[in-house]
Amino acid sequence: MAARHEEIADELRRAIDREQYTVGSLLPAETELAARYGVSRGTVRQAVAALTAEGLIGSRQGARRVVLASRRSQSFAELRSFAQWARAMGREATGHVVAQEYRPATTEDAVRLQLREGTRVLHVLRVRGLDGEPVLLERTVYADWVSPAVEVIEPDCPSVTQRLFEDTGVVFAYGEHVIDAVAAGAQDSELLGVRRTSPLLRVRRVTTTREGRPVEWSDDRYRSDAVSFSVHNSTGNNALARKTAEQPR
């Protein structure tokens, strides 16, 4: 028979999955949860600690816990970070910054991040891995208002999303994704350990806060032999928009 804190953790997971608590929203206070389930605050803390370890919720000192993700298969309207996705599969997410530098925002940066062209933004090239094996290359541009917080994060931090929440309270809530296939260039092949011109799955995304403020935009390239995406939709709920392929730039 499962311990009481495990039962409570599972009930909270299901509540998050059915969006009773949506991404970016607050969980009830410990005292409220303890009264609801008829247990001590210590038992509630054990349940909440399990969800925190899974990356479903985050906490900051002196603040209530915030929902960061759900366990559902990731839709393209609700964002789940690479580290959260890896944890959900029982895998270990790794990361390493290859290069980062400030540059003036290009026209594309300005449009995607809703800021003025020429604004100083942070460009980060990062390799992500599953259990130490490189599977993803991220080329990310961070908005000026969040760049200083990203800049000081250690190069091997496994979850920038989690760290930014802990340090600044920013919740990555929504993303717009464009998916296509590209051939690996010289840098891609070297960092991902694949042959040049090997097919890569490219996801270009803009990530925003719950309020719709752009945080980052990124060109993510996945090894096609390591990662795939599936989309579940229906006539009543379709998160995927069908578009013709864009011409190469």
ChimeraX attribute file (.defattr): number of C-alpha atoms within 10 A of each C-alpha:
attribute: neighborCount
match mode: 1-to-1
recipient: residues
	/A:1	5
	/A:2	7
	/A:3	9
	/A:4	15
	/A:5	21
	/A:6	17
	/A:7	13
	/A:8	21
	/A:9	20
	/A:10	15
	/A:11	13
	/A:12	20
	/A:13	19
	/A:14	16
	/A:15	14
	/A:16	22
	/A:17	18
	/A:18	13
	/A:19	12
	/A:20	12
	/A:21	21
	/A:22	19
	/A:23	25
	/A:24	21
	/A:25	18
	/A:26	17
	/A:27	19
	/A:28	13
	/A:29	13
	/A:30	18
	/A:31	12
	/A:32	13
	/A:33	19
	/A:34	18
	/A:35	12
	/A:36	9
	/A:37	13
	/A:38	11
	/A:39	15
	/A:40	14
	/A:41	16
	/A:42	12
	/A:43	21
	/A:44	24
	/A:45	15
	/A:46	16
	/A:47	21
	/A:48	25
	/A:49	17
	/A:50	16
	/A:51	17
	/A:52	17
	/A:53	12
	/A:54	20
	/A:55	25
	/A:56	24
	/A:57	25
	/A:58	26
	/A:59	19
	/A:60	13
	/A:61	7
	/A:62	6
	/A:63	11
	/A:64	14
	/A:65	20
	/A:66	23
	/A:67	22
	/A:68	28
	/A:69	27
	/A:70	27
	/A:71	19
	/A:72	14
	/A:73	15
	/A:74	17
	/A:75	17
	/A:76	18
	/A:77	14
	/A:78	19
	/A:79	22
	/A:80	26
	/A:81	18
	/A:82	20
	/A:83	23
	/A:84	26
	/A:85	22
	/A:86	19
	/A:87	18
	/A:88	17
	/A:89	9
	/A:90	11
	/A:91	15
	/A:92	17
	/A:93	21
	/A:94	21
	/A:95	23
	/A:96	17
	/A:97	17
	/A:98	13
	/A:99	12
	/A:100	16
	/A:101	12
	/A:102	16
	/A:103	13
	/A:104	15
	/A:105	23
	/A:106	15
	/A:107	13
	/A:108	11
	/A:109	22
	/A:110	17
	/A:111	12
	/A:112	19
	/A:113	24
	/A:114	13
	/A:115	17
	/A:116	14
	/A:117	15
	/A:118	13
	/A:119	16
	/A:120	19
	/A:121	25
	/A:122	22
	/A:123	23
	/A:124	20
	/A:125	18
	/A:126	21
	/A:127	24
	/A:128	26
	/A:129	22
	/A:130	18
	/A:131	13
	/A:132	12
	/A:133	15
	/A:134	21
	/A:135	23
	/A:136	26
	/A:137	27
	/A:138	20
	/A:139	18
	/A:140	20
	/A:141	26
	/A:142	26
	/A:143	26
	/A:144	18
	/A:145	11
	/A:146	17
	/A:147	18
	/A:148	13
	/A:149	15
	/A:150	18
	/A:151	16
	/A:152	8
	/A:153	15
	/A:154	12
	/A:155	16
	/A:156	15
	/A:157	15
	/A:158	19
	/A:159	18
	/A:160	19
	/A:161	20
	/A:162	22
	/A:163	18
	/A:164	17
	/A:165	17
	/A:166	15
	/A:167	12
	/A:168	11
	/A:169	15
	/A:170	18
	/A:171	24
	/A:172	27
	/A:173	24
	/A:174	23
	/A:175	22
	/A:176	15
	/A:177	20
	/A:178	16
	/A:179	15
	/A:180	13
	/A:181	13
	/A:182	15
	/A:183	16
	/A:184	21
	/A:185	15
	/A:186	12
	/A:187	11
	/A:188	22
	/A:189	17
	/A:190	12
	/A:191	16
	/A:192	20
	/A:193	13
	/A:194	18
	/A:195	14
	/A:196	14
	/A:197	13
	/A:198	14
	/A:199	18
	/A:200	26
	/A:201	21
	/A:202	22
	/A:203	18
	/A:204	18
	/A:205	20
	/A:206	20
	/A:207	23
	/A:208	21
	/A:209	17
	/A:210	15
	/A:211	10
	/A:212	12
	/A:213	15
	/A:214	22
	/A:215	23
	/A:216	25
	/A:217	24
	/A:218	22
	/A:219	18
	/A:220	21
	/A:221	26
	/A:222	24
	/A:223	22
	/A:224	15
	/A:225	10
	/A:226	13
	/A:227	11
	/A:228	9
	/A:229	9
	/A:230	8
	/A:231	11
	/A:232	11
	/A:233	11
	/A:234	7
	/A:235	5
	/A:236	6
	/A:237	8
	/A:238	13
	/A:239	14
	/A:240	14
	/A:241	8
	/A:242	6
	/A:243	7
	/A:244	5
	/A:245	9
	/A:246	8
	/A:247	5
	/A:248	5
	/A:249	3
